Amino acid sequence: MNKEALLRIADMLNRNAVDWGLGGSSMLWFHGLVDRPNDIDLLVAEHDALRAHELLSRLGTHEAVKPKEPFCTKHFTQYTILGTEVDVIGLFGIRHAEGVYRLDWRRDESTRVELLEGVSIPLTPLEDWFVLYLLMSGRGGKADLIEACLKRQGVRRDRLEAALRQPLPTEVRARVLAAMAAAEG
C-alpha cells in the first residue's frame, strides 16, 4: 500500500465530509492480519459515491469499470493515485445462488478509526469483510484470517445479524452463525 496515496485520499474525503471507510487488504493491514496490502479499497456510502468520484478524480486518473460476475456493485471506479490502484465501491453487490448480497456501508458510532500520521482512517468492519470474502471465489484464506481474529477479539453482532437478514448461500450462513457462536465462547 502506498501510504502517501492513502493519506491524500483520506485527507480529501475527510475534509469534504464523505462517508467512507477503508476495506479489503489495506483494512486487514491495519488489523495486523496481512503484511502487504494489494491495493486500496474504499467503500463509500451510496449517497456519497458521485461526490467521492468528483473529489478523487482530482488526485489521479480513473476508469469506470463494469463489474465482472459475480459482482453487481452499483458504483465501481478504479483510480490510479500516486501509482497505486484504488478501487472505490458504492453499494457493493455480489450475486450468488440464493440471490444478491448488498452492502451499503455507512460509518456509525462503532466505526474503528485509526490515525495515520495524524489523518483519520475509518475502517470498515472485519465482520462485513468476513461475509464478503466468504462470498468471493478464492478468498477463503482471508475469511479464515478474519474469523480467527473475531474469535480472539469478539464480534460486532449487529454487522453479522445484518448480513444474515440478506440472502446467503447455506454454507455462508452456517459459517456466519458458527463465527457468532464461537465468539460468544
N, C-alpha and C positions, 0 to 999 in steps of 0.2 A: 504494500500500500504506500502510495506517495503521501506522506504526512502533510507536505505543503499544499497539495491539491485538496486534501480533506479540510485543512484549516481555512483555505479560501472559500470553499463551498459552504462550510458551516457558518463562517462569518457573514457571507452574503445572505444565506437563508435566515439566519437568526436576526440580522439587522432588519430584514423585511417581514418578520413575523410569519414565516411559512411554517406550517405544521408538518414536520419531517422527522425521520428517525433513521439511524444507520442500521443496516441489516447485513445479512449474508456473512461472508468470511471476515469482513472488517469488524463487524459486531462480535463475532466469535473471538477475534484477536483481543478485543478489549476485555473479554472474559477469561483470557489466557488459555483458550481451547485450541487455537492454531498458532503456528509460528509466523506464517507468512500469508496475509490475505491475498486473494487472487485479484480483486478489483474493489471498487467502491459501489455498494448497492445502497440506494436511498429509497425508502418508502415515503411517499408524500400522501397526505390526505387527499382524497379525490377532489375536494373543493379547492385545493391549492395547487393541483397538478399543472395547470396552464401558467399560473404565476411563477412556479418553480422553473418551468421551461424558459419563460421570458428572462428570468434572472440568470440562470445557468448558461444560457446562450451567450451571455457577455463574457463568460470565463473560458470558453473553448469552442470547439466545433461540435456539431451534433448531427445525428441521423435518426429520424423517426423510423422505428423498426416494427414491422408487423410481427406480433408474437407467433412463434412456431408451436405447433401442437406439442404437448397438451395445454400450453399456456393460452389464456384468453384474457390477458390483462388489458384493461381499458386504456390506460396511458402508459406507454413504454417508449422511452427515448434513451439512446446511447450517446454519451458525450466522450470526448477526449479532452481532458483538462490537465495541463502540465504533463502530457504524455501518459496519463493514467486513464484507463477505461472506467467510466462512471455510468451505471445503469440507474435510471430514475423510473420508479414504478408507482403508479397511482391506480388504485383498485385492482390489486393483484388477483389473478384468477388462474386456477388450474382445473382443467377438465379431467374427469376420471369416470370409471364405470358407473358410479352411482349419481353422477351429476357434476356440478361445478362448485368448487370451493373458492370463496372470495374473502379477501382480507382488505378492508378499507381501514388502514392503520390510522390511528389518531393518538396524539400524545394525551396522557392523562396524569393524574397526581401520582401514580405509581411508576411512571416512566423513569428509568435509571438514566441519569445524566453524568457523563464523565467530562472532566476538564482535560483538554489537550492544549498545553501552552496557553492556558487562560481562556480558551474558547470552549463553550459548551457544546458537547456532542451528545444528543439524545440517542439512546439505544433502543431499538425495537426489542420486544421481549423474546427471550430464549424460547418460551412456550410457543409463540407464533411460528418461529423457525423450526421448531421440533415438528410441528404438523406439516409445514410446507416441505421440509426435507423428506418426510415420510411419503409425501405425495409425488416427489420428483424422482424420476428414474436415476439410479446411480448415486444418490445422495444419502444412502442409508448409513454410511460411516459418520457423516456429520450429525445425523439424527441420534446415533448411538452416543457420540460425544456429549450432545446436549442432554440426553436422557440421564447419563451418569452424573452430569453437573446438577441437574434438577433433583436427583436423589440425594445429593450432598447438601444442597442449599435450600431445598423446598421449592414448591411451585406456586405460581400465581394461578390459583384455581379458576378465577374469573376468565382468564385467557383460554384455558383448556375447555371450560364449560361452554364458552362462546363457540369454540371450534366444534364441539360435539352437537351444537344446535344446527350445524350445516350438514349437507350430505357428505358422507365419508365412506370409503370402502371399509368393509367389515374388519380387515386386518389392521387398518389405520385406527379405526375406532377402538379396537381391542388394545392396541399399543398405547393410545392416549389414556384409556381407563387404567391400564396397568401402571403407567407412569404416575398417575394421580394417587393410586393406592400405595405404590412404593414410597412416594414422598411423604405420605402420612405415617409411614413406618410401622 
